[in-house]
Amino acid sequence: MVLPDHFVRIPLILAIDTAFHVAFTSPASPPSKAQLHDGGQTVEKIVFSAITPRFYIAKALHHTAVFTEILIILLPSWFLNEGVPVLLNLHLTPPIAIGAFLAIVGGLLRFWCYKTLDQYHTFNLAIMKNHRLITTGPYSVVRHPSYTGGAAIVVGSMFWFWSPGSLMMEHGGMFLETRPVLSTMYVLALLGSTLFGMACVGALKSRMREEDAMLKDRFGKEWEDWARNLVSNFLPLNPKVHTSPTQLGWQPFDLPADEASVDFVDGLKTIAGNGDPTLREGFAIHVYLANASMKKRAFCKSDGDFLVIPQLGRLDIQTEFGRIMVRPGELFVIQRGLKFKVNAFSRMRLNEFQHADIQEIFGSHYVLPELGPLGANGLANPRDFEFPLASFDIDQSAWNIAGTLFNCAQDHTPFDVVAWHGK
């Protein structure tokens, strides 16, 4: 007997199989021997040289497991109970749903990388003719998005096939008894494709180091400047990330020199974090020191919400909602996707120094606490919170939406929003 929710598994498992096929299919022709990178005998090279020519085996094994599972869902009685009606005990448990999500999103990410790199995406490390450094698309966020997508596909596929509620975990014993030949083929296909994927993921760290060294040697300062700006990926796969089990502290940061003009964008530095904004999970910790207004510049953070904690100097913040002044000892939240600028108050002839710590969250939003006790700090009443004073500008001169990874110009102020819902 086949329940309606069992049919939900069929399009999901086909999507996972498609993602796996994409992950192990090169979008470009293999490079010539002259183009191959010679980095010596590394673990990555040994593993990938043994596995890469046999990727077709991994795909065949995965296809076998997938289509066997589909046939069992459609004809459970014939496969599991010798023609006697049987009810499959298959459920979309949280691990299985997570696995499907990881595999499908990983496949889309890897396909995006294929399209972005085009002929430069090969399974062997190589410098192609007229090779250029790609810094657009997913490569404007992290250095190795294709490997991230591939790892997500492998992990997602493992969750799907080996978690409680899966065919193997719920009916593997019955399957082995009634159809030993077919079940053995199914189990071997599962094990083979899983081991192939695990071997590739295990060699990724060494692979990324060697690829970074190859590109750095080829492009020099261009690669260093690009890599230095990619600070939003805090996953262990990022070789720039230093993971420590101990508590860390920082010495006070130097204030900008009086003769220097440093605004919010120029003075913003990332010092720590966790997760990855492309996965909508994690956070980052920033600090900024400035002594100048942003003038005809605005900033927009697309990764997450900012929680700004001023330490020195008042912040005159202008957003699309209006204006607000934030003093040391206060907190200010700037939602993701909101354009804003930070002005400096004049102090005699010099601008007032500004120093603030910023916490950014990628996956969710900051929300106001419910009314009620908040530890020893009393209650959270409406009077304890402020909001921008509604205002708008009329300015049709040139403005710049500034950022490290994205920068654009427009012929009017971004603060020309006339109406918004609120007080």
TORKOL-4160 file (C-alpha; in steps of 0.2 Angstrom, whole numbers, padded with zeros to 4 digits, m for minus):
423
<pt num="1" X="0000" Y="0000" Z="0000"/>
<pt num="2" X="0007" Y="0017" Z="m0005"/>
<pt num="3" X="0001" Y="0032" Z="0006"/>
<pt num="4" X="0000" Y="0049" Z="m0002"/>
<pt num="5" X="0014" Y="0057" Z="0008"/>
<pt num="6" X="0026" Y="0043" Z="0001"/>
<pt num="7" X="0024" Y="0051" Z="m0016"/>
<pt num="8" X="0032" Y="0067" Z="m0009"/>
<pt num="9" X="0048" Y="0057" Z="m0007"/>
<pt num="10" X="0049" Y="0054" Z="m0025"/>
<pt num="11" X="0052" Y="0071" Z="m0032"/>
<pt num="12" X="0063" Y="0075" Z="m0017"/>
<pt num="13" X="0074" Y="0060" Z="m0020"/>
<pt num="14" X="0075" Y="0064" Z="m0039"/>
<pt num="15" X="0080" Y="0082" Z="m0034"/>
<pt num="16" X="0094" Y="0074" Z="m0023"/>
<pt num="17" X="0100" Y="0063" Z="m0037"/>
<pt num="18" X="0100" Y="0077" Z="m0049"/>
<pt num="19" X="0111" Y="0087" Z="m0037"/>
<pt num="20" X="0123" Y="0072" Z="m0034"/>
<pt num="21" X="0124" Y="0070" Z="m0053"/>
<pt num="22" X="0128" Y="0089" Z="m0055"/>
<pt num="23" X="0141" Y="0088" Z="m0041"/>
<pt num="24" X="0151" Y="0074" Z="m0049"/>
<pt num="25" X="0149" Y="0080" Z="m0067"/>
<pt num="26" X="0162" Y="0092" Z="m0074"/>
<pt num="27" X="0155" Y="0107" Z="m0084"/>
<pt num="28" X="0171" Y="0109" Z="m0094"/>
<pt num="29" X="0183" Y="0099" Z="m0104"/>
<pt num="30" X="0198" Y="0092" Z="m0094"/>
<pt num="31" X="0213" Y="0103" Z="m0095"/>
<pt num="32" X="0229" Y="0098" Z="m0104"/>
<pt num="33" X="0244" Y="0091" Z="m0096"/>
<pt num="34" X="0253" Y="0108" Z="m0099"/>
<pt num="35" X="0239" Y="0117" Z="m0089"/>
<pt num="36" X="0238" Y="0106" Z="m0074"/>
<pt num="37" X="0245" Y="0113" Z="m0058"/>
<pt num="38" X="0260" Y="0103" Z="m0051"/>
<pt num="39" X="0259" Y="0105" Z="m0032"/>
<pt num="40" X="0268" Y="0089" Z="m0028"/>
<pt num="41" X="0261" Y="0073" Z="m0020"/>
<pt num="42" X="0248" Y="0080" Z="m0008"/>
<pt num="43" X="0234" Y="0070" Z="0000"/>
<pt num="44" X="0222" Y="0080" Z="m0011"/>
<pt num="45" X="0231" Y="0075" Z="m0026"/>
<pt num="46" X="0232" Y="0057" Z="m0022"/>
<pt num="47" X="0214" Y="0056" Z="m0017"/>
<pt num="48" X="0207" Y="0066" Z="m0032"/>
<pt num="49" X="0218" Y="0057" Z="m0044"/>
<pt num="50" X="0211" Y="0041" Z="m0039"/>
<pt num="51" X="0193" Y="0046" Z="m0038"/>
<pt num="52" X="0191" Y="0059" Z="m0052"/>
<pt num="53" X="0192" Y="0047" Z="m0066"/>
<pt num="54" X="0179" Y="0036" Z="m0058"/>
<pt num="55" X="0166" Y="0049" Z="m0054"/>
<pt num="56" X="0155" Y="0040" Z="m0066"/>
<pt num="57" X="0155" Y="0025" Z="m0054"/>
<pt num="58" X="0149" Y="0036" Z="m0040"/>
<pt num="59" X="0135" Y="0043" Z="m0051"/>
<pt num="60" X="0130" Y="0026" Z="m0057"/>
<pt num="61" X="0129" Y="0019" Z="m0039"/>
<pt num="62" X="0119" Y="0034" Z="m0033"/>
<pt num="63" X="0107" Y="0032" Z="m0048"/>
<pt num="64" X="0105" Y="0014" Z="m0044"/>
<pt num="65" X="0101" Y="0017" Z="m0025"/>
<pt num="66" X="0088" Y="0031" Z="m0030"/>
<pt num="67" X="0079" Y="0022" Z="m0043"/>
<pt num="68" X="0078" Y="0006" Z="m0032"/>
<pt num="69" X="0070" Y="0016" Z="m0018"/>
<pt num="70" X="0058" Y="0024" Z="m0030"/>
<pt num="71" X="0053" Y="0006" Z="m0036"/>
<pt num="72" X="0051" Y="0000" Z="m0018"/>
<pt num="73" X="0039" Y="0015" Z="m0015"/>
<pt num="74" X="0029" Y="0011" Z="m0030"/>
<pt num="75" X="0029" Y="m0008" Z="m0028"/>
<pt num="76" X="0032" Y="m0011" Z="m0009"/>
<pt num="77" X="0022" Y="m0028" Z="m0008"/>
<pt num="78" X="0033" Y="m0036" Z="m0022"/>
<pt num="79" X="0049" Y="m0030" Z="m0015"/>
<pt num="80" X="0046" Y="m0032" Z="0004"/>
<pt num="81" X="0033" Y="m0045" Z="0007"/>
<pt num="82" X="0032" Y="m0057" Z="m0008"/>
<pt num="83" X="0016" Y="m0050" Z="m0015"/>
<pt num="84" X="0007" Y="m0048" Z="0002"/>
<pt num="85" X="0001" Y="m0030" Z="0005"/>
<pt num="86" X="0013" Y="m0021" Z="0016"/>
<pt num="87" X="0012" Y="m0003" Z="0023"/>
<pt num="88" X="0029" Y="0006" Z="0021"/>
<pt num="89" X="0035" Y="0015" Z="0038"/>
<pt num="90" X="0043" Y="0029" Z="0029"/>
<pt num="91" X="0042" Y="0047" Z="0037"/>
<pt num="92" X="0049" Y="0063" Z="0032"/>
<pt num="93" X="0058" Y="0065" Z="0049"/>
<pt num="94" X="0068" Y="0081" Z="0053"/>
<pt num="95" X="0085" Y="0074" Z="0048"/>
<pt num="96" X="0078" Y="0068" Z="0031"/>
<pt num="97" X="0070" Y="0085" Z="0028"/>
<pt num="98" X="0087" Y="0093" Z="0032"/>
<pt num="99" X="0096" Y="0081" Z="0021"/>
<pt num="100" X="0084" Y="0085" Z="0006"/>
<pt num="101" X="0086" Y="0104" Z="0009"/>
<pt num="102" X="0105" Y="0103" Z="0010"/>
<pt num="103" X="0107" Y="0092" Z="m0005"/>
<pt num="104" X="0095" Y="0103" Z="m0016"/>
<pt num="105" X="0102" Y="0120" Z="m0010"/>
<pt num="106" X="0120" Y="0113" Z="m0012"/>
<pt num="107" X="0116" Y="0107" Z="m0030"/>
<pt num="108" X="0109" Y="0124" Z="m0034"/>
<pt num="109" X="0124" Y="0133" Z="m0027"/>
<pt num="110" X="0136" Y="0121" Z="m0036"/>
<pt num="111" X="0127" Y="0124" Z="m0053"/>
<pt num="112" X="0128" Y="0143" Z="m0050"/>
<pt num="113" X="0147" Y="0141" Z="m0048"/>
<pt num="114" X="0148" Y="0131" Z="m0064"/>
<pt num="115" X="0139" Y="0145" Z="m0073"/>
<pt num="116" X="0150" Y="0158" Z="m0065"/>
<pt num="117" X="0167" Y="0150" Z="m0068"/>
<pt num="118" X="0162" Y="0143" Z="m0085"/>
<pt num="119" X="0177" Y="0135" Z="m0094"/>
<pt num="120" X="0188" Y="0138" Z="m0078"/>
<pt num="121" X="0179" Y="0126" Z="m0068"/>
<pt num="122" X="0188" Y="0109" Z="m0069"/>
<pt num="123" X="0190" Y="0094" Z="m0058"/>
<pt num="124" X="0209" Y="0095" Z="m0059"/>
<pt num="125" X="0218" Y="0111" Z="m0053"/>
<pt num="126" X="0224" Y="0120" Z="m0068"/>
<pt num="127" X="0228" Y="0137" Z="m0075"/>
<pt num="128" X="0219" Y="0139" Z="m0091"/>
<pt num="129" X="0224" Y="0149" Z="m0106"/>
<pt num="130" X="0220" Y="0168" Z="m0103"/>
<pt num="131" X="0214" Y="0163" Z="m0086"/>
<pt num="132" X="0207" Y="0177" Z="m0076"/>
<pt num="133" X="0202" Y="0178" Z="m0057"/>
<pt num="134" X="0183" Y="0176" Z="m0055"/>
<pt num="135" X="0176" Y="0187" Z="m0041"/>
<pt num="136" X="0158" Y="0189" Z="m0045"/>
<pt num="137" X="0143" Y="0179" Z="m0041"/>
<pt num="138" X="0145" Y="0167" Z="m0026"/>
<pt num="139" X="0164" Y="0171" Z="m0027"/>
<pt num="140" X="0160" Y="0188" Z="m0021"/>
<pt num="141" X="0155" Y="0181" Z="m0004"/>
<pt num="142" X="0167" Y="0166" Z="m0001"/>
<pt num="143" X="0182" Y="0159" Z="m0009"/>
<pt num="144" X="0176" Y="0141" Z="m0012"/>
<pt num="145" X="0157" Y="0141" Z="m0014"/>
<pt num="146" X="0158" Y="0126" Z="m0026"/>
<pt num="147" X="0166" Y="0115" Z="m0013"/>
<pt num="148" X="0153" Y="0121" Z="0000"/>
<pt num="149" X="0139" Y="0116" Z="m0012"/>
<pt num="150" X="0147" Y="0099" Z="m0015"/>
<pt num="151" X="0149" Y="0095" Z="0004"/>
<pt num="152" X="0131" Y="0100" Z="0007"/>
<pt num="153" X="0126" Y="0088" Z="m0007"/>
<pt num="154" X="0136" Y="0073" Z="0001"/>
<pt num="155" X="0130" Y="0077" Z="0018"/>
<pt num="156" X="0112" Y="0079" Z="0013"/>
<pt num="157" X="0112" Y="0063" Z="0003"/>
<pt num="158" X="0119" Y="0054" Z="0019"/>
<pt num="159" X="0105" Y="0061" Z="0030"/>
<pt num="160" X="0092" Y="0056" Z="0017"/>
<pt num="161" X="0098" Y="0038" Z="0016"/>
<pt num="162" X="0104" Y="0034" Z="0033"/>
<pt num="163" X="0093" Y="0043" Z="0045"/>
<pt num="164" X="0078" Y="0036" Z="0055"/>
<pt num="165" X="0063" Y="0036" Z="0044"/>
<pt num="166" X="0073" Y="0031" Z="0028"/>
<pt num="167" X="0070" Y="0015" Z="0018"/>
<pt num="168" X="0087" Y="0008" Z="0024"/>
<pt num="169" X="0084" Y="0011" Z="0042"/>
<pt num="170" X="0065" Y="0006" Z="0043"/>
<pt num="171" X="0064" Y="m0009" Z="0030"/>
<pt num="172" X="0082" Y="m0014" Z="0027"/>
<pt num="173" X="0080" Y="m0031" Z="0037"/>
<pt num="174" X="0064" Y="m0036" Z="0028"/>
<pt num="175" X="0072" Y="m0031" Z="0011"/>
<pt num="176" X="0087" Y="m0042" Z="0014"/>
<pt num="177" X="0076" Y="m0057" Z="0018"/>
<pt num="178" X="0064" Y="m0056" Z="0003"/>
<pt num="179" X="0075" Y="m0050" Z="m0011"/>
<pt num="180" X="0093" Y="m0054" Z="m0006"/>
<pt num="181" X="0101" Y="m0050" Z="m0023"/>
<pt num="182" X="0092" Y="m0034" Z="m0026"/>
<pt num="183" X="0094" Y="m0028" Z="m0008"/>
<pt num="184" X="0113" Y="m0032" Z="m0009"/>
<pt num="185" X="0114" Y="m0022" Z="m0024"/>
<pt num="186" X="0105" Y="m0007" Z="m0016"/>
<pt num="187" X="0116" Y="m0008" Z="0000"/>
<pt num="188" X="0132" Y="m0009" Z="m0010"/>
<pt num="189" X="0126" Y="0006" Z="m0021"/>
<pt num="190" X="0122" Y="0016" Z="m0005"/>
<pt num="191" X="0139" Y="0012" Z="0003"/>
<pt num="192" X="0149" Y="0015" Z="m0013"/>
<pt num="193" X="0141" Y="0032" Z="m0017"/>
<pt num="194" X="0142" Y="0037" Z="0002"/>
<pt num="195" X="0161" Y="0032" Z="0003"/>
<pt num="196" X="0165" Y="0041" Z="m0013"/>
<pt num="197" X="0157" Y="0057" Z="m0007"/>
<pt num="198" X="0165" Y="0056" Z="0010"/>
<pt num="199" X="0182" Y="0053" Z="0002"/>
<pt num="200" X="0180" Y="0069" Z="m0008"/>
<pt num="201" X="0174" Y="0079" Z="0007"/>
<pt num="202" X="0188" Y="0073" Z="0017"/>
<pt num="203" X="0201" Y="0079" Z="0004"/>
<pt num="204" X="0193" Y="0096" Z="0002"/>
<pt num="205" X="0204" Y="0105" Z="0015"/>
<pt num="206" X="0220" Y="0100" Z="0007"/>
<pt num="207" X="0212" Y="0104" Z="m0010"/>
<pt num="208" X="0207" Y="0122" Z="m0005"/>
<pt num="209" X="0225" Y="0125" Z="0002"/>
<pt num="210" X="0233" Y="0120" Z="m0014"/>
<pt num="211" X="0220" Y="0129" Z="m0025"/>
<pt num="212" X="0223" Y="0145" Z="m0015"/>
<pt num="213" X="0242" Y="0143" Z="m0017"/>
<pt num="214" X="0240" Y="0141" Z="m0035"/>
<pt num="215" X="0229" Y="0156" Z="m0038"/>
<pt num="216" X="0240" Y="0167" Z="m0027"/>
<pt num="217" X="0255" Y="0162" Z="m0036"/>
<pt num="218" X="0246" Y="0166" Z="m0053"/>
<pt num="219" X="0237" Y="0182" Z="m0049"/>
<pt num="220" X="0248" Y="0189" Z="m0034"/>
<pt num="221" X="0241" Y="0205" Z="m0027"/>
<pt num="222" X="0225" Y="0204" Z="m0036"/>
<pt num="223" X="0221" Y="0187" Z="m0027"/>
<pt num="224" X="0227" Y="0194" Z="m0010"/>
<pt num="225" X="0216" Y="0209" Z="m0011"/>
<pt num="226" X="0201" Y="0198" Z="m0016"/>
<pt num="227" X="0204" Y="0186" Z="m0002"/>
<pt num="228" X="0207" Y="0199" Z="0011"/>
<pt num="229" X="0189" Y="0206" Z="0008"/>
<pt num="230" X="0180" Y="0189" Z="0009"/>
<pt num="231" X="0178" Y="0190" Z="0028"/>
<pt num="232" X="0159" Y="0185" Z="0030"/>
<pt num="233" X="0163" Y="0166" Z="0029"/>
<pt num="234" X="0167" Y="0159" Z="0046"/>
<pt num="235" X="0165" Y="0141" Z="0042"/>
<pt num="236" X="0180" Y="0129" Z="0046"/>
<pt num="237" X="0182" Y="0126" Z="0027"/>
<pt num="238" X="0189" Y="0144" Z="0026"/>
<pt num="239" X="0208" Y="0143" Z="0028"/>
<pt num="240" X="0208" Y="0161" Z="0034"/>
<pt num="241" X="0197" Y="0157" Z="0050"/>
<pt num="242" X="0206" Y="0153" Z="0066"/>
<pt num="243" X="0196" Y="0142" Z="0078"/>
<pt num="244" X="0201" Y="0143" Z="0096"/>
<pt num="245" X="0193" Y="0134" Z="0111"/>
<pt num="246" X="0199" Y="0147" Z="0123"/>
<pt num="247" X="0192" Y="0165" Z="0126"/>
<pt num="248" X="0200" Y="0178" Z="0116"/>
<pt num="249" X="0202" Y="0197" Z="0119"/>
<pt num="250" X="0208" Y="0212" Z="0109"/>
<pt num="251" X="0219" Y="0227" Z="0114"/>
<pt num="252" X="0210" Y="0244" Z="0111"/>
<pt num="253" X="0210" Y="0249" Z="0093"/>
<pt num="254" X="0219" Y="0265" Z="0088"/>
<pt num="255" X="0208" Y="0280" Z="0084"/>
<pt num="256" X="0210" Y="0288" Z="0067"/>
<pt num="257" X="0223" Y="0302" Z="0066"/>
<pt num="258" X="0216" Y="0320" Z="0067"/>
<pt num="259" X="0221" Y="0323" Z="0049"/>
<pt num="260" X="0213" Y="0308" Z="0043"/>
<pt num="261" X="0195" Y="0307" Z="0037"/>
<pt num="262" X="0188" Y="0290" Z="0041"/>
<pt num="263" X="0169" Y="0287" Z="0040"/>
<pt num="264" X="0158" Y="0272" Z="0045"/>
<pt num="265" X="0162" Y="0262" Z="0029"/>
<pt num="266" X="0181" Y="0265" Z="0029"/>
<pt num="267" X="0182" Y="0261" Z="0048"/>
<pt num="268" X="0172" Y="0245" Z="0049"/>
<pt num="269" X="0182" Y="0230" Z="0053"/>
<pt num="270" X="0177" Y="0212" Z="0056"/>
<pt num="271" X="0186" Y="0203" Z="0070"/>
<pt num="272" X="0176" Y="0187" Z="0073"/>
<pt num="273" X="0161" Y="0177" Z="0069"/>
<pt num="274" X="0153" Y="0160" Z="0066"/>
<pt num="275" X="0143" Y="0152" Z="0052"/>
<pt num="276" X="0140" Y="0159" Z="0035"/>
<pt num="277" X="0127" Y="0172" Z="0029"/>
<pt num="278" X="0124" Y="0161" Z="0013"/>
<pt num="279" X="0117" Y="0148" Z="0024"/>
<pt num="280" X="0107" Y="0160" Z="0034"/>
<pt num="281" X="0115" Y="0154" Z="0050"/>
<pt num="282" X="0128" Y="0162" Z="0061"/>
<pt num="283" X="0134" Y="0179" Z="0067"/>
<pt num="284" X="0148" Y="0191" Z="0065"/>
<pt num="285" X="0157" Y="0203" Z="0077"/>
<pt num="286" X="0163" Y="0220" Z="0070"/>
<pt num="287" X="0171" Y="0236" Z="0077"/>
<pt num="288" X="0172" Y="0253" Z="0069"/>
<pt num="289" X="0181" Y="0269" Z="0073"/>
<pt num="290" X="0178" Y="0284" Z="0063"/>
<pt num="291" X="0179" Y="0303" Z="0064"/>
<pt num="292" X="0170" Y="0309" Z="0048"/>
<pt num="293" X="0153" Y="0309" Z="0041"/>
<pt num="294" X="0148" Y="0298" Z="0026"/>
<pt num="295" X="0142" Y="0313" Z="0016"/>
<pt num="296" X="0136" Y="0307" Z="m0001"/>
<pt num="297" X="0138" Y="0289" Z="0004"/>
<pt num="298" X="0125" Y="0276" Z="0011"/>
<pt num="299" X="0128" Y="0259" Z="0017"/>
<pt num="300" X="0117" Y="0243" Z="0015"/>
<pt num="301" X="0120" Y="0227" Z="0024"/>
<pt num="302" X="0112" Y="0212" Z="0015"/>
<pt num="303" X="0119" Y="0198" Z="0026"/>
<pt num="304" X="0110" Y="0201" Z="0043"/>
<pt num="305" X="0104" Y="0213" Z="0056"/>
<pt num="306" X="0116" Y="0225" Z="0065"/>
<pt num="307" X="0115" Y="0228" Z="0084"/>
<pt num="308" X="0126" Y="0244" Z="0086"/>
<pt num="309" X="0133" Y="0247" Z="0104"/>
<pt num="310" X="0142" Y="0264" Z="0104"/>
<pt num="311" X="0157" Y="0265" Z="0116"/>
<pt num="312" X="0163" Y="0283" Z="0111"/>
<pt num="313" X="0155" Y="0297" Z="0103"/>
<pt num="314" X="0137" Y="0300" Z="0098"/>
<pt num="315" X="0130" Y="0292" Z="0082"/>
<pt num="316" X="0119" Y="0303" Z="0071"/>
<pt num="317" X="0111" Y="0290" Z="0060"/>
<pt num="318" X="0100" Y="0293" Z="0045"/>
<pt num="319" X="0090" Y="0279" Z="0038"/>
<pt num="320" X="0076" Y="0277" Z="0026"/>
<pt num="321" X="0064" Y="0278" Z="0041"/>
<pt num="322" X="0071" Y="0294" Z="0047"/>
<pt num="323" X="0084" Y="0300" Z="0059"/>
<pt num="324" X="0089" Y="0295" Z="0076"/>
<pt num="325" X="0104" Y="0300" Z="0088"/>
<pt num="326" X="0112" Y="0285" Z="0098"/>
<pt num="327" X="0123" Y="0289" Z="0113"/>
<pt num="328" X="0135" Y="0277" Z="0122"/>
<pt num="329" X="0126" Y="0266" Z="0134"/>
<pt num="330" X="0111" Y="0264" Z="0121"/>
<pt num="331" X="0108" Y="0250" Z="0108"/>
<pt num="332" X="0103" Y="0252" Z="0091"/>
<pt num="333" X="0096" Y="0239" Z="0078"/>
<pt num="334" X="0098" Y="0242" Z="0060"/>
<pt num="335" X="0088" Y="0229" Z="0050"/>
<pt num="336" X="0095" Y="0219" Z="0035"/>
<pt num="337" X="0093" Y="0227" Z="0019"/>
<pt num="338" X="0090" Y="0245" Z="0026"/>
<pt num="339" X="0100" Y="0259" Z="0019"/>
<pt num="340" X="0108" Y="0271" Z="0031"/>
<pt num="341" X="0122" Y="0283" Z="0034"/>
<pt num="342" X="0132" Y="0288" Z="0050"/>
<pt num="343" X="0136" Y="0307" Z="0053"/>
<pt num="344" X="0149" Y="0313" Z="0065"/>
<pt num="345" X="0145" Y="0327" Z="0077"/>
<pt num="346" X="0157" Y="0342" Z="0076"/>
<pt num="347" X="0169" Y="0345" Z="0091"/>
<pt num="348" X="0177" Y="0362" Z="0090"/>
<pt num="349" X="0186" Y="0361" Z="0073"/>
<pt num="350" X="0188" Y="0342" Z="0073"/>
<pt num="351" X="0175" Y="0329" Z="0071"/>
<pt num="352" X="0170" Y="0319" Z="0086"/>
<pt num="353" X="0178" Y="0302" Z="0087"/>
<pt num="354" X="0166" Y="0287" Z="0086"/>
<pt num="355" X="0169" Y="0270" Z="0092"/>
<pt num="356" X="0156" Y="0256" Z="0092"/>
<pt num="357" X="0155" Y="0237" Z="0093"/>
<pt num="358" X="0143" Y="0229" Z="0081"/>
<pt num="359" X="0135" Y="0212" Z="0082"/>
<pt num="360" X="0127" Y="0205" Z="0066"/>
<pt num="361" X="0116" Y="0190" Z="0065"/>
<pt num="362" X="0113" Y="0181" Z="0049"/>
<pt num="363" X="0098" Y="0169" Z="0051"/>
<pt num="364" X="0085" Y="0178" Z="0061"/>
<pt num="365" X="0080" Y="0195" Z="0067"/>
<pt num="366" X="0082" Y="0205" Z="0083"/>
<pt num="367" X="0065" Y="0207" Z="0091"/>
<pt num="368" X="0059" Y="0217" Z="0106"/>
<pt num="369" X="0057" Y="0207" Z="0122"/>
<pt num="370" X="0041" Y="0204" Z="0129"/>
<pt num="371" X="0034" Y="0214" Z="0144"/>
<pt num="372" X="0040" Y="0206" Z="0160"/>
<pt num="373" X="0055" Y="0205" Z="0171"/>
<pt num="374" X="0072" Y="0206" Z="0163"/>
<pt num="375" X="0084" Y="0200" Z="0176"/>
<pt num="376" X="0089" Y="0214" Z="0188"/>
<pt num="377" X="0085" Y="0227" Z="0174"/>
<pt num="378" X="0067" Y="0230" Z="0177"/>
<pt num="379" X="0053" Y="0230" Z="0164"/>
<pt num="380" X="0053" Y="0232" Z="0145"/>
<pt num="381" X="0041" Y="0246" Z="0143"/>
<pt num="382" X="0038" Y="0256" Z="0127"/>
<pt num="383" X="0046" Y="0271" Z="0135"/>
<pt num="384" X="0062" Y="0261" Z="0135"/>
<pt num="385" X="0063" Y="0261" Z="0116"/>
<pt num="386" X="0065" Y="0274" Z="0104"/>
<pt num="387" X="0062" Y="0275" Z="0085"/>
<pt num="388" X="0068" Y="0286" Z="0071"/>
<pt num="389" X="0060" Y="0303" Z="0069"/>
<pt num="390" X="0052" Y="0302" Z="0052"/>
<pt num="391" X="0060" Y="0313" Z="0039"/>
<pt num="392" X="0065" Y="0313" Z="0020"/>
<pt num="393" X="0077" Y="0322" Z="0009"/>
<pt num="394" X="0075" Y="0330" Z="m0008"/>
<pt num="395" X="0092" Y="0328" Z="m0017"/>
<pt num="396" X="0095" Y="0323" Z="m0035"/>
<pt num="397" X="0114" Y="0324" Z="m0035"/>
<pt num="398" X="0125" Y="0309" Z="m0036"/>
<pt num="399" X="0126" Y="0296" Z="m0022"/>
<pt num="400" X="0136" Y="0281" Z="m0019"/>
<pt num="401" X="0129" Y="0265" Z="m0010"/>
<pt num="402" X="0146" Y="0259" Z="m0003"/>
<pt num="403" X="0152" Y="0243" Z="0003"/>
<pt num="404" X="0167" Y="0231" Z="0002"/>
<pt num="405" X="0159" Y="0218" Z="m0010"/>
<pt num="406" X="0146" Y="0229" Z="m0018"/>
<pt num="407" X="0147" Y="0247" Z="m0024"/>
<pt num="408" X="0134" Y="0256" Z="m0035"/>
<pt num="409" X="0130" Y="0274" Z="m0039"/>
<pt num="410" X="0113" Y="0282" Z="m0041"/>
<pt num="411" X="0107" Y="0300" Z="m0046"/>
<pt num="412" X="0097" Y="0303" Z="m0030"/>
<pt num="413" X="0097" Y="0301" Z="m0012"/>
<pt num="414" X="0092" Y="0285" Z="m0005"/>
<pt num="415" X="0083" Y="0294" Z="0010"/>
<pt num="416" X="0069" Y="0301" Z="m0001"/>
<pt num="417" X="0056" Y="0289" Z="0006"/>
<pt num="418" X="0041" Y="0300" Z="0010"/>
<pt num="419" X="0030" Y="0288" Z="0019"/>
<pt num="420" X="0031" Y="0273" Z="0031"/>
<pt num="421" X="0020" Y="0264" Z="0043"/>
<pt num="422" X="0024" Y="0268" Z="0061"/>
<pt num="423" X="0024" Y="0282" Z="0073"/>
